[in-house]
Amino acid sequence: MKILIQFLLLITFAFVSIAQLKSATNNSNEPDTTQKQVEKIGDDTYRIGKIIIDTKTLEITFDGIVNQDSGMIELVACAPGGKTHESIFVWDVQPYHLQISLLLLGLNYGGGVFAQGDTNAPRGDSVYVFVSWEENGKIVTHRAEDFVWNVAEKRPMENVAWIFTGSKIVNGIFMAEQQRSLLTTYRDPFTILDNPLQGGANDDLYIANHAAIPPKGTKVHIRIQVP
């Protein structure tokens, strides 16, 4: 009962947050559909946009596509219309849906990054990010870090829990909705999930790990889990 009450409180908070974020997307004069944003679809599962929230396993899931399999990167993932020239994946989600989904898991964002490449460590709760796809009739799953190659150390990025920094609202605009950055290797004040490692301050450190990434255009399934 305590968990249910806590989640209902989070849902209530989310309704307010969604309204704020929706107005901050600087999108349009669409009618407010806040009360329809979070839909209960199972005993422990909810949906917001294209994201499924599981309150029992404490994870969210959604789909995406391989966008880049070689070259310099600053992001593991962006939303459609984002920095696709330097992002391995495009996640098929609205940025403000992702932020709200993480809040609904009970996570707290902390910011801490004030400019791209900030040497200050990002603050917020931690998550693991996994990517899966079908290959030769089998499901292959890797951590998000496996797709990132550390040029200086000549090996994949070390395993890490990504930080929920949360994006910002600047002059009434929710910046993740404008910039479309979701999971960054090069620290960014407007992303939603950021890199806690020291290399996050270096934009020349990471490239796409071609050996681990499936072909461009491959459909992938993403799972973000609370440790």
One Martini backbone bead per residue (centre of mass of N, CA, C, O) as a GRO file, in nm:
protein
  227
    1MET     BB    1   0.058   0.063  -0.020
    2LYS     BB    2   0.297   0.258   0.001
    3ILE     BB    3   0.384   0.232  -0.298
    4LEU     BB    4   0.119   0.328  -0.420
    5ILE     BB    5   0.115   0.608  -0.291
    6GLN     BB    6   0.383   0.703  -0.409
    7PHE     BB    7   0.298   0.672  -0.708
    8LEU     BB    8   0.056   0.865  -0.699
    9LEU     BB    9   0.226   1.109  -0.627
   10LEU     BB   10   0.397   1.099  -0.886
   11ILE     BB   11   0.166   1.130  -1.082
   12THR     BB   12   0.078   1.406  -0.983
   13PHE     BB   13   0.348   1.542  -1.040
   14ALA     BB   14   0.354   1.473  -1.343
   15PHE     BB   15   0.118   1.642  -1.438
   16VAL     BB   16   0.260   1.906  -1.376
   17SER     BB   17   0.524   1.857  -1.535
   18ILE     BB   18   0.401   1.812  -1.812
   19ALA     BB   19   0.273   2.086  -1.839
   20GLN     BB   20   0.536   2.242  -1.821
   21LEU     BB   21   0.688   2.097  -2.054
   22LYS     BB   22   0.482   2.141  -2.278
   23SER     BB   23   0.496   2.455  -2.265
   24ALA     BB   24   0.825   2.438  -2.314
   25THR     BB   25   0.836   2.332  -2.624
   26ASN     BB   26   0.733   2.551  -2.824
   27ASN     BB   27   0.502   2.444  -3.025
   28SER     BB   28   0.182   2.520  -2.950
   29ASN     BB   29  -0.197   2.523  -2.954
   30GLU     BB   30  -0.251   2.280  -2.813
   31PRO     BB   31  -0.429   2.099  -2.622
   32ASP     BB   32  -0.456   1.992  -2.303
   33THR     BB   33  -0.343   1.633  -2.224
   34THR     BB   34  -0.237   1.551  -1.942
   35GLN     BB   35  -0.448   1.332  -1.830
   36LYS     BB   36  -0.350   1.131  -2.091
   37GLN     BB   37  -0.043   1.062  -2.067
   38VAL     BB   38  -0.096   0.855  -1.831
   39GLU     BB   39  -0.117   0.496  -1.874
   40LYS     BB   40  -0.278   0.220  -1.766
   41ILE     BB   41  -0.174  -0.139  -1.864
   42GLY     BB   42  -0.120  -0.259  -1.568
   43ASP     BB   43  -0.041  -0.343  -1.257
   44ASP     BB   44   0.284  -0.215  -1.317
   45THR     BB   45   0.196  -0.049  -1.582
   46TYR     BB   46   0.295   0.221  -1.801
   47ARG     BB   47   0.213   0.496  -2.031
   48ILE     BB   48   0.424   0.731  -2.225
   49GLY     BB   49   0.373   0.734  -2.516
   50LYS     BB   50   0.653   0.513  -2.607
   51ILE     BB   51   0.664   0.446  -2.295
   52ILE     BB   52   0.746   0.195  -2.060
   53ILE     BB   53   0.640   0.149  -1.718
   54ASP     BB   54   0.800  -0.034  -1.447
   55THR     BB   55   0.739  -0.055  -1.097
   56LYS     BB   56   0.870  -0.337  -1.027
   57THR     BB   57   1.154  -0.324  -1.201
   58LEU     BB   58   1.251  -0.036  -1.254
   59GLU     BB   59   1.163   0.034  -1.571
   60ILE     BB   60   1.228   0.136  -1.908
   61THR     BB   61   1.076   0.118  -2.244
   62PHE     BB   62   1.196   0.125  -2.593
   63ASP     BB   63   1.261   0.251  -2.914
   64GLY     BB   64   1.495   0.225  -3.200
   65ILE     BB   65   1.796   0.329  -3.392
   66VAL     BB   66   2.052   0.298  -3.601
   67ASN     BB   67   2.267   0.578  -3.707
   68GLN     BB   68   2.577   0.506  -3.610
   69ASP     BB   69   2.902   0.308  -3.674
   70SER     BB   70   3.097   0.567  -3.698
   71GLY     BB   71   3.293   0.786  -3.549
   72MET     BB   72   3.241   1.064  -3.400
   73ILE     BB   73   3.115   1.144  -3.066
   74GLU     BB   74   2.856   1.286  -2.816
   75LEU     BB   75   2.642   1.049  -2.847
   76VAL     BB   76   2.431   0.783  -2.799
   77ALA     BB   77   2.153   0.966  -2.789
   78CYS     BB   78   1.874   1.077  -2.977
   79ALA     BB   79   1.626   1.241  -3.106
   80PRO     BB   80   1.438   1.325  -3.339
   81GLY     BB   81   1.628   1.593  -3.480
   82GLY     BB   82   1.904   1.568  -3.386
   83LYS     BB   83   2.250   1.479  -3.348
   84THR     BB   84   2.314   1.262  -3.598
   85HIS     BB   85   2.631   1.321  -3.659
   86GLU     BB   86   2.688   1.223  -3.316
   87SER     BB   87   2.493   0.955  -3.309
   88ILE     BB   88   2.419   0.626  -3.268
   89PHE     BB   89   2.122   0.684  -3.170
   90VAL     BB   90   1.764   0.674  -3.219
   91TRP     BB   91   1.509   0.768  -3.013
   92ASP     BB   92   1.150   0.695  -2.996
   93VAL     BB   93   1.112   0.993  -2.835
   94GLN     BB   94   1.014   1.220  -2.607
   95PRO     BB   95   1.192   1.400  -2.392
   96TYR     BB   96   0.964   1.461  -2.177
   97HIS     BB   97   0.889   1.162  -2.142
   98LEU     BB   98   1.158   1.069  -2.027
   99GLN     BB   99   1.170   1.248  -1.779
  100ILE     BB  100   0.902   1.154  -1.652
  101SER     BB  101   0.968   0.851  -1.633
  102LEU     BB  102   1.203   0.885  -1.432
  103LEU     BB  103   1.030   1.013  -1.212
  104LEU     BB  104   0.830   0.762  -1.187
  105LEU     BB  105   1.077   0.588  -1.058
  106GLY     BB  106   1.202   0.803  -0.833
  107LEU     BB  107   1.388   1.000  -0.962
  108ASN     BB  108   1.664   1.232  -0.933
  109TYR     BB  109   1.766   1.536  -1.038
  110GLY     BB  110   2.088   1.757  -1.053
  111GLY     BB  111   2.277   1.837  -1.270
  112GLY     BB  112   2.595   2.034  -1.277
  113VAL     BB  113   2.577   2.129  -1.579
  114PHE     BB  114   2.677   2.440  -1.772
  115ALA     BB  115   2.849   2.303  -2.007
  116GLN     BB  116   3.014   2.194  -2.250
  117GLY     BB  117   3.258   2.002  -2.100
  118ASP     BB  118   3.230   1.995  -1.814
  119THR     BB  119   3.422   1.931  -1.517
  120ASN     BB  120   3.178   1.889  -1.378
  121ALA     BB  121   2.993   1.675  -1.217
  122PRO     BB  122   2.724   1.510  -1.248
  123ARG     BB  123   2.387   1.516  -1.115
  124GLY     BB  124   2.223   1.229  -0.979
  125ASP     BB  125   2.074   0.962  -1.058
  126SER     BB  126   2.110   0.625  -1.144
  127VAL     BB  127   2.166   0.430  -1.456
  128TYR     BB  128   2.093   0.173  -1.674
  129VAL     BB  129   2.190   0.084  -2.019
  130PHE     BB  130   2.012  -0.104  -2.270
  131VAL     BB  131   2.069  -0.295  -2.581
  132SER     BB  132   1.852  -0.448  -2.829
  133TRP     BB  133   1.855  -0.724  -3.077
  134GLU     BB  134   1.812  -0.898  -3.374
  135GLU     BB  135   2.019  -1.203  -3.443
  136ASN     BB  136   1.977  -1.484  -3.590
  137GLY     BB  137   1.712  -1.530  -3.394
  138LYS     BB  138   1.849  -1.349  -3.170
  139ILE     BB  139   1.905  -1.187  -2.864
  140VAL     BB  140   2.090  -0.891  -2.827
  141THR     BB  141   2.289  -0.762  -2.545
  142HIS     BB  142   2.391  -0.429  -2.437
  143ARG     BB  143   2.563  -0.195  -2.319
  144ALA     BB  144   2.606   0.129  -2.398
  145GLU     BB  145   2.924   0.134  -2.364
  146ASP     BB  146   2.999  -0.080  -2.591
  147PHE     BB  147   2.956   0.150  -2.833
  148VAL     BB  148   3.210   0.286  -2.697
  149TRP     BB  149   3.524   0.437  -2.789
  150ASN     BB  150   3.839   0.467  -2.639
  151VAL     BB  151   4.105   0.616  -2.776
  152ALA     BB  152   4.324   0.634  -2.550
  153GLU     BB  153   4.266   0.318  -2.441
  154LYS     BB  154   4.173   0.113  -2.657
  155ARG     BB  155   3.860   0.085  -2.559
  156PRO     BB  156   3.590   0.044  -2.416
  157MET     BB  157   3.384   0.177  -2.230
  158GLU     BB  158   3.330   0.184  -1.919
  159ASN     BB  159   3.141   0.079  -1.686
  160VAL     BB  160   2.827   0.260  -1.618
  161ALA     BB  161   2.637   0.496  -1.448
  162TRP     BB  162   2.410   0.702  -1.541
  163ILE     BB  163   2.305   1.047  -1.526
  164PHE     BB  164   2.026   1.223  -1.393
  165THR     BB  165   2.015   1.554  -1.466
  166GLY     BB  166   1.838   1.688  -1.644
  167SER     BB  167   1.677   1.920  -1.792
  168LYS     BB  168   1.610   2.252  -1.907
  169ILE     BB  169   1.458   2.571  -1.848
  170VAL     BB  170   1.472   2.830  -2.104
  171ASN     BB  171   1.272   3.072  -2.160
  172GLY     BB  172   1.033   2.841  -2.165
  173ILE     BB  173   1.238   2.609  -2.259
  174PHE     BB  174   1.278   2.276  -2.323
  175MET     BB  175   1.590   2.177  -2.420
  176ALA     BB  176   1.552   1.878  -2.504
  177GLU     BB  177   1.335   1.947  -2.719
  178GLN     BB  178   1.529   2.120  -2.892
  179GLN     BB  179   1.805   1.942  -2.900
  180ARG     BB  180   1.753   1.612  -2.857
  181SER     BB  181   1.909   1.524  -2.605
  182LEU     BB  182   1.972   1.219  -2.399
  183LEU     BB  183   2.269   1.060  -2.439
  184THR     BB  184   2.588   1.155  -2.316
  185THR     BB  185   2.946   1.177  -2.346
  186TYR     BB  186   2.932   1.487  -2.379
  187ARG     BB  187   2.878   1.718  -2.184
  188ASP     BB  188   2.534   1.843  -2.109
  189PRO     BB  189   2.293   2.073  -1.994
  190PHE     BB  190   2.040   1.949  -2.199
  191THR     BB  191   2.031   1.682  -2.111
  192ILE     BB  192   1.928   1.381  -1.934
  193LEU     BB  193   2.183   1.194  -1.983
  194ASP     BB  194   2.507   1.146  -1.828
  195ASN     BB  195   2.861   1.158  -1.796
  196PRO     BB  196   3.069   1.072  -1.512
  197LEU     BB  197   3.322   1.068  -1.648
  198GLN     BB  198   3.607   1.236  -1.718
  199GLY     BB  199   3.565   1.213  -2.039
  200GLY     BB  200   3.312   1.416  -2.057
  201ALA     BB  201   3.523   1.673  -2.119
  202ASN     BB  202   3.587   1.516  -2.401
  203ASP     BB  203   3.540   1.545  -2.761
  204ASP     BB  204   3.795   1.328  -2.850
  205LEU     BB  205   3.753   1.034  -2.704
  206TYR     BB  206   3.495   0.939  -2.875
  207ILE     BB  207   3.375   0.654  -3.054
  208ALA     BB  208   3.243   0.437  -3.253
  209ASN     BB  209   3.190   0.086  -3.204
  210HIS     BB  210   3.184  -0.099  -3.475
  211ALA     BB  211   3.204  -0.400  -3.358
  212ALA     BB  212   2.917  -0.362  -3.180
  213ILE     BB  213   2.749  -0.242  -3.408
  214PRO     BB  214   2.492  -0.252  -3.581
  215PRO     BB  215   2.349  -0.182  -3.851
  216LYS     BB  216   2.226   0.054  -4.011
  217GLY     BB  217   1.875   0.057  -3.920
  218THR     BB  218   1.854  -0.097  -3.677
  219LYS     BB  219   1.643  -0.228  -3.457
  220VAL     BB  220   1.582  -0.121  -3.118
  221HIS     BB  221   1.595  -0.194  -2.761
  222ILE     BB  222   1.527  -0.011  -2.463
  223ARG     BB  223   1.679  -0.021  -2.125
  224ILE     BB  224   1.598   0.144  -1.818
  225GLN     BB  225   1.767   0.103  -1.500
  226VAL     BB  226   1.754   0.062  -1.171
  227PRO     BB  227   2.003  -0.039  -0.944
   0.00000   0.00000   0.00000
